[in-house]
Amino acid sequence: MLGEESMKNYTDIKHIPKMLLDLVKSSKPNSMIDLGCGHGYSLRVLNARRLLPKKVVALDMDMRLIDEIGGVLPHIEALCGHIEAVGNILDTFDLVVCNQVIEHIKDDNKALDSMYKLLNPNGRLFISSIIRRPYALYIYKNKKGEVSVNPDHEREYLSLTHFGTTLIDSRFKIYNIKKRPFRTKFNIKVPGFFIVEAVCGKN
Ligand SMILES: C[S@@+](CC[C@H](N)C(=O)[O-])C[C@H]1O[C@@H](n2cnc3c(N)ncnc32)[C@H](O)[C@@H]1O
């Protein structure tokens, strides 16, 4: 059954990271995989703007979300699976997307290794996550008792350098990396939390 989210019309530009939208427009990939696609907001925006590549795979470990995507975007391939497990199984892609997912995964190195394998030699990875500075303040705590923007996060990166180093240690070359303040849905900046976004390639 399709959830309430599937009924909403996510075509507004605010539902996709600007860095990702610019990357799709400039690189015009022929193939793309969205790892941990969730409700598929980015895919819906790209679809509405006729910017989806010819071949698109949406992957999430939650079968309900995969059913939902299959209903909303029936022309793309929607797969249920774990990011860490698909690197050796699936084809390679011109564009690999992993938006606000890696902080949910226990072994981030394993997930990055999988992303590396999924990327074409001249392909691009768009990846984003969360940075938590030592002075961060918010209402939630994670299971380790640390302040967190989401209690389900396995980790938040300590700085832009920490996130960048994690990518480089996984063999990626960074073309662009930026951080911006994390904001609540009421557009309030949360002290000490940032969204970090990067475009990478293979070394
Ligand atoms: C915060 S949501 C992000 C959704 C989407 N990328 C977006 O930007 O709207 C995190 C998503 O990652 C999925 N996820 C978490 N760990 C995963 C894993 N190891 N493999 C596949 N999906 C995973 C969750 O089911 C969830 O849908």
The ligand as an SDF file (V2000), in Angstrom:
LIG
                    3D

 27 29  0  0  0  0  0  0  0  0999 V2000
   17.4670    9.9280    6.2180 C   0  0  0  0  0  0  0  0  0  0  0  0
   16.8810    8.8160    5.0220 S   0  0  0  0  0  0  0  0  0  0  0  0
   17.4760    9.5900    3.5330 C   0  0  0  0  0  0  0  0  0  0  0  0
   16.5930    9.3110    2.3730 C   0  0  0  0  0  0  0  0  0  0  0  0
   16.9790    9.9330    1.0330 C   0  0  0  0  0  0  0  0  0  0  0  0
   18.3320    9.6140    0.6440 N   0  0  0  0  0  0  0  0  0  0  0  0
   16.7420   11.4050    1.0260 C   0  0  0  0  0  0  0  0  0  0  0  0
   17.6960   12.1720    0.8960 O   0  0  0  0  0  0  0  0  0  0  0  0
   15.5840   11.8320    1.1680 O   0  0  0  0  0  0  0  0  0  0  0  0
   17.9470    7.3970    5.1960 C   0  0  0  0  0  0  0  0  0  0  0  0
   17.4880    6.2410    4.3240 C   0  0  0  0  0  0  0  0  0  0  0  0
   18.5770    5.3000    4.2380 O   0  0  0  0  0  0  0  0  0  0  0  0
   18.0650    3.9980    4.3270 C   0  0  0  0  0  0  0  0  0  0  0  0
   19.1880    3.1560    4.7990 N   0  0  0  0  0  0  0  0  0  0  0  0
   19.8450    3.2380    5.9790 C   0  0  0  0  0  0  0  0  0  0  0  0
   20.8330    2.3320    6.0390 N   0  0  0  0  0  0  0  0  0  0  0  0
   20.8170    1.6570    4.8630 C   0  0  0  0  0  0  0  0  0  0  0  0
   21.5940    0.5910    4.3140 C   0  0  0  0  0  0  0  0  0  0  0  0
   22.6040    0.0660    5.0130 N   0  0  0  0  0  0  0  0  0  0  0  0
   21.3030    0.1530    3.0760 N   0  0  0  0  0  0  0  0  0  0  0  0
   20.2490    0.6850    2.3780 C   0  0  0  0  0  0  0  0  0  0  0  0
   19.4810    1.6820    2.8450 N   0  0  0  0  0  0  0  0  0  0  0  0
   19.7580    2.1710    4.0610 C   0  0  0  0  0  0  0  0  0  0  0  0
   16.8980    4.0990    5.2770 C   0  0  0  0  0  0  0  0  0  0  0  0
   15.9720    3.0450    5.1210 O   0  0  0  0  0  0  0  0  0  0  0  0
   16.3180    5.4670    4.8770 C   0  0  0  0  0  0  0  0  0  0  0  0
   15.3390    5.3400    3.8720 O   0  0  0  0  0  0  0  0  0  0  0  0
  1  2  1  0
  2  3  1  0
  2 10  1  0
  3  4  1  0
  4  5  1  0
  5  6  1  0
  5  7  1  0
  7  8  2  0
  7  9  1  0
 10 11  1  0
 11 12  1  0
 11 26  1  0
 12 13  1  0
 13 14  1  0
 13 24  1  0
 14 15  1  0
 14 23  1  0
 15 16  2  0
 16 17  1  0
 17 18  1  0
 17 23  2  0
 18 19  1  0
 18 20  2  0
 20 21  1  0
 21 22  2  0
 22 23  1  0
 24 25  1  0
 24 26  1  0
 26 27  1  0
M  CHG  2   2   1   9  -1
M  END
$$$$
